[in-house]
Amino acid sequence: MAASPEAMQTGEPVPGPIYIYQVPVRIWHWVHALSISTLAITGYFIANPLPSMTGEASDHFVMGTFRMVHFIAAYVFAVGLLVRVYCAIVGNKYSRELMIVPVWRGKWWKRVWHEVKFYAFITRKMTKNPGHNPLAQIFMWAINVVLALFMLCTGFALYSQGTGAGSWPDILFGWVFVIEPSSQAVRMWHLMGMWLM
């Protein structure tokens, strides 16, 4: 049986594994990883299409299939992010680590600095962090929240060009083209976000 994270903080040795992340968070993690992988692979081929094939287009709908799989994975990614926000609201304190980074706490910043020193081999002292260490928390928030929202906004803005004016993607994400009117520039920002992610 797994021990609780509270038992670990007493300083006494804890036998066996420690139960930190709840089942919905674990499921989200793997769905999120699979959707990112699918989006990256299909997105790469959308940006760098395969050579044209001879014969009837109806026999070779390869790029259309890539785009369809990309769109499906984008919906899974978006819904997954909404589910993850819900898990952060109703889950345990470790469920909130990804969404709420406690930058207002001085003690937390000391722990961040300690992790920087540890990874730079300046100190050998290792801290015990049930859940993620503060440095990992910063980067996970930057990638899985900030960059994810950027990718959703630019991706659904590009998607709105196919669904047309007045469609829900156009209504919710058309503002992206007010900031950057060039569709090609938005596409390149989206592609750069993929490489960063």
N, C-alpha and C positions, 0 to 999 in steps of 0.2 A: 504494500500500500504506500502511496506517495505521501511524503510529509508536506505540511503547509509552509508557505514562505515565512510566516510568523515564527515558526519553530526554528528556522535558520537564523533569525536575527537575535536569538537569545545568546548566541555565541557557543552553544554546546554542539557537539558533533551530531549530525543528522544522518541516520542510516537511510540509504536508498535515494531514489529520485525525489525531487521537489516539484510539486504541481504548481506551475505558475500560470500558464496560458490555457484559457478555457477552450473547449472543443470548437465553438464557432470561430474563434480567432485562429485556431490551427487550420480549420477548413479554409477560411479566407486566405491564409498565407499561401496555401498550395494552389488555390484557384487563381489568386493574384499572380503568382509566379508563372503558372501555365498561360494565363492570358497575356502577360507581358512577353513571354517567349513567342507566343503565336503572333502577337502584334509586331514584334521586332522582325521576325522572319518574313511575314507577309508584307510588312511595310518596306522592308529592304527591296523585295521584288517589285513592289508598286513603284518605288523610286527608280529602280534599275530593271526595267522589264526584260523578260526573256526575248531572244530573237524571234522574229515573225516565223510562223510555220506555214508551209504551203497547204493548199486545199481549202475546203469550206470552213469558214469561221465557226459554224455551228458544231463542227467536229473538234475544234481546238479552242474551247472557251477557258483556257488556262488562266489568263490574267483576270477575267471576270470572276473566276472561282477564287483567286487570291484576294480580290477586293471583297467578295462576299464573306470569306472567312475572316478577313480583317475587320469588317463591320460587325460581325457577330462577336468576335473577341473584344471589340471596343465596348459593345453593350454589356458583356460580362464584366469587363474591367470597371465600367461606370457603376453598374448595379452593385458590384462587389465593394466599391469604395463607399457607397451609401450604406451598405450593410455593416461595413467596418466602423463607420461613424456611429451607427446604432449600437454596435457592440461596445464602443468606447463609452457611450452614455449609460448603458445598463449593465455592463460587465464589471469585473473586479478592477482594482487599481492598476494592474498590469495591462489591462485592456486599453487604459487611457494613455499609456506611455507614448504611443505613436502619435496621438492627436494633440496632446497637451504637453508641451515641453516647459518645465518650470523655470523659465529664465529669470523670474523675479526672486529666486531663492539664492542667497549667497553661498550656502553650504553646497548646493548643486553645482555652482560654478567652480568651487574648490575641487569637487570630484571630477569635473570636466578637465581642469588643469592637471590633476593627478593622472588621469588617463592619458593625456597628451604626453606627460613626462614618462609614463610607463611605456607607451608605444614608441617613444623616441629613445628608449633605453637609458634614460637619465636616472630612473629609480627602478629598484627590483621589487619593491613592495607591491603586491597584488591585492586588490580589494575584492571583496565578495559582493557581487551585485545580483540579487535575485531579479530576474528580468534583464533588461538591457542596461549596459553601463551608459553614463550620461553622454559620452562622445558618440556612441552608436545611436543613441536617441536623437541627437541633433541631425546626423546624416540620414537616419531613417525618416525623420520628419521632412527633411528637405527633399528627399527622393520620393517617398510614398505619399506625401500630402501635397507639398508645393509643386513639385515637378509633375505629379500625377494630375493635378488640377490644370496645369498649363497644357499638358498633352490632351486632356479632355476638351478644353476650350478650343484649342487650335484644331484638333481632330474633328470635332463636331461642327466647327465653322466650315472646314473643308467639305465635310459631308453635306452641309446645307446647300452647297452649290449644286449638288445632284438632286436634292429633294425639292429645290425650288423656293422662290420667294413666298413667304407666308407659312411655310412648314414649321413644325416645332423646332427643328435645329436652327432654322433661320431666325426665328423669334428669340430663342434663348442664347444663341451664339453668334448671331450676325454682327454684333458689336465688335467682334474681332477685326472685321474688315473696315470698321471706322478707325480703329487704331492703326492698322496696316492694310491699306487698300489693295496691295498687290497679292493676288492669290499665290503666285510663285514664291514670294517672300514668306508668307504664312506656311506654305508647304516646306520650305527650307528650315524655318524655325522648328516645325514639327519633327522634321528628320533629325535636326541637331538634338532635339530633346530625346529622341529615341536613342541616339548614340550616348548621350549623357546617362540616360536611365540604364 
